[in-house]
Amino acid sequence: MFAARCIGVSLAVFVLLYVSLSLSVSWGWKLIRRVCRPRSARGSADLLFALRMLPLTVSTIVTFAFTLPSFLLLEPRSTNEAIGTAPLALGLCCLILIATGITRAAMTQRRASRALIKWLDGSMLMEPQILESGEAVPIFRTGNSAPGLTVAGVCAPKVLVSEAAFATLNPPELRTALRHEIAHALRYDNLKKLVFRFSAFPAMADLERTWSEQTEMAADDAAVSSFQDALDLAAALIKVSRLGPAESSSELTMALLHSSTALSARVHRLVRWEKRQKPQTRSSWWYTLPVMATLLGVLMAYGSALTQMHNVTEWLVR
């Protein structure tokens, strides 16, 4: 009975935190974005991803770092206290939520794997695109059944280029388009989309759509280093849009033209491109200071925090 109550209370705390934080993020992410005002598309995409992952991350940390230890250390094992209706109901809801997330992620990954196998059938591996960082991303020349240009694969992303795209784009346009797709691969954007599928919450659709738009613009920025590059990428976008719909992209891909509705905005942004100096940003260690200060405060008051959490779980059981 002790183990059952421990599991029930932990699951109840997790689902309460996850749902409440998810609702808070879904209602307030636009305001947070306006207040923070990221100075680049990449900064905006990173902020949106952090907000999207906040409910899952915080709920997991609180459950394993506070709820479980407080129950194991402070709850008497000799009592025959029942689980309670509220923890039991909330625990079942949590299990349903987790099972739904796992099912969604597994089915999405399965569909993506099948699509990738089909697209790679008869493909030809080209010379790896070596970036300045020294990292290589494999590039495959595929048939016309695959999307024009896309990144497929989650843990080992690959760039796919169809025969139609090769025939349509000139070398400079193809080069900038490949740099765009490689930027997606190096940032593991497909893996992030898979995590979105696991951490299911209906009200997050608008945030995820905005993240996708900002991610595309961030990849545009990574591919462009001059005004001519910007024009080449804009031309590539227009030409790929005219290829006509090949087989629809999988959910776990990052195509060059992610959405036809965003085409005009991206092209307009590119043709207005001018070489800008990168905004001065603080060193990465500066951004870790608030996190380190929070962790230090939690460690100093950890015993008190466990006691307070145990009081909360006691109230929940009653």
C-alpha positions as CSV (number, residue, x, y, z in Angstrom):
1,M,0.0,0.0,0.0
2,F,2.9,2.4,0.8
3,A,4.3,1.9,-2.7
4,A,0.9,2.4,-4.3
5,R,0.4,5.6,-2.4
6,C,3.8,6.8,-3.4
7,I,3.2,6.2,-7.1
8,G,-0.3,7.7,-6.9
9,V,0.8,10.8,-5.2
10,S,3.8,11.3,-7.5
11,L,1.7,10.9,-10.6
12,A,-0.9,13.3,-9.2
13,V,1.6,16.0,-8.5
14,F,3.1,15.5,-12.0
15,V,-0.2,15.9,-13.8
16,L,-1.4,18.8,-11.7
17,L,1.9,20.7,-12.4
18,Y,2.0,19.7,-16.1
19,V,-1.6,20.8,-16.8
20,S,-1.4,24.1,-14.8
21,L,2.0,25.1,-16.3
22,S,0.8,24.1,-19.8
23,L,-2.2,26.3,-19.5
24,S,-0.1,29.2,-18.1
25,V,2.4,28.9,-21.0
26,S,-0.4,28.6,-23.7
27,W,-2.0,31.8,-22.3
28,G,1.1,33.8,-21.6
29,W,3.8,32.9,-24.2
30,K,3.0,35.8,-26.5
31,L,3.4,38.2,-23.6
32,I,6.6,36.6,-22.5
33,R,7.9,36.8,-26.1
34,R,7.1,40.5,-26.3
35,V,8.7,41.2,-23.0
36,C,11.9,39.3,-23.8
37,R,12.1,40.7,-27.4
38,P,14.6,38.2,-28.9
39,R,16.9,40.1,-31.4
40,S,17.1,37.2,-33.9
41,A,14.9,34.5,-35.3
42,R,17.2,31.9,-33.6
43,G,16.7,33.6,-30.3
44,S,13.0,33.6,-30.7
45,A,12.9,30.0,-31.7
46,D,15.0,29.0,-28.7
47,L,12.8,31.0,-26.4
48,L,9.6,29.4,-27.8
49,F,11.2,25.9,-27.5
50,A,12.2,26.6,-23.9
51,L,8.6,27.7,-23.1
52,R,7.1,24.7,-24.8
53,M,9.4,22.4,-22.8
54,L,8.9,24.2,-19.5
55,P,5.8,22.3,-18.2
56,L,7.4,18.9,-18.9
57,T,10.8,19.9,-17.5
58,V,9.5,21.5,-14.3
59,S,6.9,18.8,-13.6
60,T,9.6,16.0,-14.0
61,I,12.1,17.8,-11.8
62,V,9.6,18.6,-9.0
63,T,8.3,15.0,-9.1
64,F,11.6,13.3,-8.9
65,A,13.6,15.8,-6.9
66,F,10.9,16.8,-4.3
67,T,7.7,14.7,-4.4
68,L,9.3,11.2,-4.3
69,P,12.0,12.1,-1.7
70,S,9.6,13.8,0.6
71,F,7.2,10.9,0.5
72,L,10.0,8.2,0.9
73,L,11.7,10.1,3.8
74,L,8.8,11.6,5.7
75,E,5.8,9.3,5.2
76,P,5.5,6.6,7.8
77,R,5.6,3.1,6.2
78,S,3.6,1.4,8.9
79,T,0.4,3.3,8.2
80,N,-2.4,1.5,6.3
81,E,-3.8,4.8,4.9
82,A,-5.6,4.4,1.6
83,I,-4.4,6.0,-1.6
84,G,-7.3,8.4,-1.7
85,T,-9.8,9.2,-4.4
86,A,-8.1,12.4,-5.7
87,P,-4.6,10.9,-6.1
88,L,-6.1,7.8,-7.7
89,A,-8.1,9.7,-10.2
90,L,-5.2,12.1,-11.0
91,G,-2.8,9.3,-11.2
92,L,-4.9,7.5,-13.8
93,C,-5.2,10.8,-15.7
94,C,-1.4,11.1,-15.6
95,L,-1.0,7.5,-16.9
96,I,-3.4,8.3,-19.7
97,L,-1.5,11.4,-20.6
98,I,1.9,9.6,-20.6
99,A,0.5,6.7,-22.6
100,T,-1.0,9.2,-25.1
101,G,2.3,11.0,-25.5
102,I,4.2,7.8,-26.0
103,T,1.7,6.5,-28.5
104,R,1.7,9.8,-30.5
105,A,5.5,9.9,-30.6
106,A,5.9,6.2,-31.5
107,M,3.3,6.4,-34.3
108,T,4.8,9.6,-35.7
109,Q,8.3,8.1,-35.6
110,R,7.0,5.0,-37.4
111,R,5.4,7.0,-40.1
112,A,8.6,9.1,-40.5
113,S,10.8,6.0,-40.7
114,R,8.5,4.5,-43.4
115,A,8.5,7.7,-45.4
116,L,12.3,8.0,-45.2
117,I,12.9,4.4,-46.3
118,K,10.6,5.0,-49.3
119,W,12.3,8.3,-50.2
120,L,15.8,6.7,-49.9
121,D,14.9,3.8,-52.2
122,G,17.2,4.2,-55.2
123,S,18.8,7.3,-53.9
124,M,22.5,8.2,-54.3
125,L,24.7,9.4,-51.5
126,M,26.6,12.6,-52.4
127,E,29.7,14.1,-51.0
128,P,29.0,15.2,-47.4
129,Q,28.6,18.9,-46.9
130,I,31.4,19.9,-44.6
131,L,30.6,23.0,-42.5
132,E,33.0,25.5,-41.0
133,S,32.5,23.7,-37.7
134,G,33.9,20.5,-39.2
135,E,30.6,18.7,-38.9
136,A,29.2,16.7,-41.8
137,V,25.6,16.0,-42.8
138,P,25.0,13.3,-45.4
139,I,23.2,14.5,-48.6
140,F,21.1,12.1,-50.7
141,R,19.9,12.6,-54.2
142,T,16.4,11.1,-54.4
143,G,13.7,10.5,-56.9
144,N,10.9,12.9,-57.6
145,S,8.5,11.2,-55.2
146,A,10.4,12.8,-52.3
147,P,10.0,16.5,-51.3
148,G,12.2,18.9,-53.2
149,L,14.6,19.6,-50.3
150,T,14.0,18.4,-46.8
151,V,15.8,17.1,-43.7
152,A,14.6,13.7,-42.6
153,G,15.7,11.6,-39.6
154,V,15.6,12.3,-35.9
155,C,18.9,11.2,-34.3
156,A,20.8,11.0,-37.5
157,P,19.3,13.6,-39.8
158,K,19.9,13.5,-43.5
159,V,19.4,16.1,-46.3
160,L,17.3,14.8,-49.2
161,V,17.3,16.6,-52.6
162,S,15.0,15.4,-55.3
163,E,15.9,15.1,-59.0
164,A,13.4,17.9,-59.8
165,A,15.1,20.2,-57.3
166,F,18.6,19.5,-58.9
167,A,17.2,20.2,-62.3
168,T,15.5,23.4,-61.2
169,L,18.0,25.1,-59.0
170,N,21.3,26.6,-60.2
171,P,24.5,25.8,-58.2
172,P,24.4,29.0,-56.0
173,E,20.7,28.5,-55.2
174,L,21.2,24.8,-54.4
175,R,24.2,25.7,-52.2
176,T,22.3,28.2,-50.1
177,A,19.2,25.8,-49.9
178,L,21.5,23.0,-48.7
179,R,23.0,25.3,-46.0
180,H,19.4,26.0,-44.9
181,E,18.6,22.3,-44.5
182,I,21.9,21.6,-42.8
183,A,21.2,24.3,-40.3
184,H,18.0,22.3,-39.4
185,A,20.0,19.1,-39.1
186,L,22.7,20.5,-36.9
187,R,20.0,22.0,-34.5
188,Y,18.1,18.6,-34.4
189,D,14.8,20.4,-35.2
190,N,13.2,17.0,-36.1
191,L,14.0,15.7,-32.7
192,K,12.4,18.8,-31.1
193,K,9.3,18.1,-33.1
194,L,9.2,14.5,-31.8
195,V,9.4,15.8,-28.3
196,F,6.5,18.1,-29.0
197,R,4.5,15.0,-30.1
198,F,5.4,13.3,-26.8
199,S,4.5,16.2,-24.6
200,A,0.9,16.4,-25.9
201,F,-1.3,19.4,-25.0
202,P,-3.9,20.8,-27.3
203,A,-3.6,24.5,-26.4
204,M,0.1,24.5,-27.5
205,A,-0.7,24.3,-31.3
206,D,-0.3,28.0,-31.8
207,L,3.0,28.2,-30.0
208,E,4.4,25.2,-32.0
209,R,3.3,26.8,-35.3
210,T,5.1,30.0,-34.4
211,W,8.2,28.1,-33.3
212,S,8.2,26.4,-36.7
213,E,8.0,29.7,-38.5
214,Q,10.8,31.2,-36.4
215,T,12.9,28.0,-36.9
216,E,12.6,28.4,-40.7
217,M,13.7,32.0,-40.5
218,A,16.6,31.0,-38.2
219,A,17.7,28.5,-40.8
220,D,17.4,31.2,-43.5
221,D,19.7,33.4,-41.4
222,A,22.2,30.5,-41.0
223,A,22.3,29.9,-44.8
224,V,22.8,33.6,-45.8
225,S,26.1,35.5,-45.4
226,S,25.6,38.1,-48.1
227,F,23.0,39.9,-50.1
228,Q,23.6,37.6,-53.0
229,D,23.1,34.5,-50.8
230,A,19.8,36.0,-49.7
231,L,18.7,36.5,-53.3
232,D,19.7,32.9,-54.2
233,L,17.8,31.5,-51.3
234,A,14.7,33.6,-52.1
235,A,14.9,32.3,-55.7
236,A,15.3,28.7,-54.4
237,L,12.2,29.1,-52.3
238,I,10.1,30.4,-55.3
239,K,11.4,27.7,-57.6
240,V,10.8,24.9,-55.2
241,S,7.2,26.2,-54.6
242,R,6.6,25.8,-58.4
243,L,7.7,22.2,-58.5
244,G,4.2,21.2,-57.5
245,P,3.2,19.0,-54.6
246,A,5.3,15.9,-54.5
247,E,4.5,13.3,-51.8
248,S,3.5,15.2,-48.7
249,S,6.3,15.6,-46.2
250,S,6.3,13.5,-43.0
251,E,5.6,15.2,-39.7
252,L,9.2,14.7,-38.6
253,T,10.8,16.6,-41.5
254,M,12.0,20.2,-42.0
255,A,11.4,21.0,-45.7
256,L,12.8,24.0,-47.4
257,L,9.3,25.3,-48.1
258,H,7.6,24.3,-44.8
259,S,4.3,26.2,-45.6
260,S,3.1,28.0,-48.7
261,T,1.5,30.6,-46.4
262,A,5.0,31.6,-45.1
263,L,6.6,31.8,-48.6
264,S,5.8,35.5,-49.2
265,A,7.0,36.6,-45.7
266,R,10.3,34.7,-46.0
267,V,11.0,35.9,-49.6
268,H,10.2,39.5,-48.6
269,R,12.5,39.2,-45.6
270,L,15.3,37.8,-47.7
271,V,15.1,40.4,-50.5
272,R,15.3,43.1,-47.8
273,W,18.4,41.4,-46.3
274,E,21.5,43.5,-45.7
275,K,24.7,42.5,-44.0
276,R,24.1,43.2,-40.3
277,Q,26.6,43.1,-37.5
278,K,25.6,40.4,-35.1
279,P,24.1,41.9,-32.0
280,Q,26.4,41.8,-29.1
281,T,25.4,39.0,-26.8
282,R,26.5,38.2,-23.3
283,S,28.7,35.2,-22.8
284,S,26.9,32.0,-22.2
285,W,28.0,31.8,-18.6
286,W,26.0,35.0,-17.9
287,Y,22.7,33.3,-18.8
288,T,23.6,30.4,-16.3
289,L,23.8,32.8,-13.4
290,P,20.0,32.9,-12.6
291,V,19.9,29.1,-12.9
292,M,22.9,28.6,-10.7
293,A,21.5,31.1,-8.1
294,T,18.1,29.2,-8.1
295,L,19.8,25.8,-7.7
296,L,21.9,27.2,-4.8
297,G,18.9,28.6,-3.1
298,V,17.0,25.2,-3.5
299,L,20.0,23.3,-2.1
300,M,20.2,25.5,0.9
301,A,16.5,25.2,1.6
302,Y,16.1,21.6,0.4
303,G,15.1,20.1,3.8
304,S,12.4,22.8,4.3
305,A,11.2,22.3,0.7
306,L,10.8,18.6,1.3
307,T,8.8,19.3,4.4
308,Q,6.5,21.7,2.6
309,M,6.1,19.3,-0.3
310,H,5.1,16.5,2.2
311,N,2.5,18.8,3.6
312,V,1.1,19.4,0.2
313,T,0.9,15.7,-0.6
314,E,-0.7,15.0,2.8
315,W,-3.4,17.6,1.9
316,L,-3.8,15.9,-1.5
317,V,-4.3,12.5,0.1
318,R,-6.9,13.8,2.4
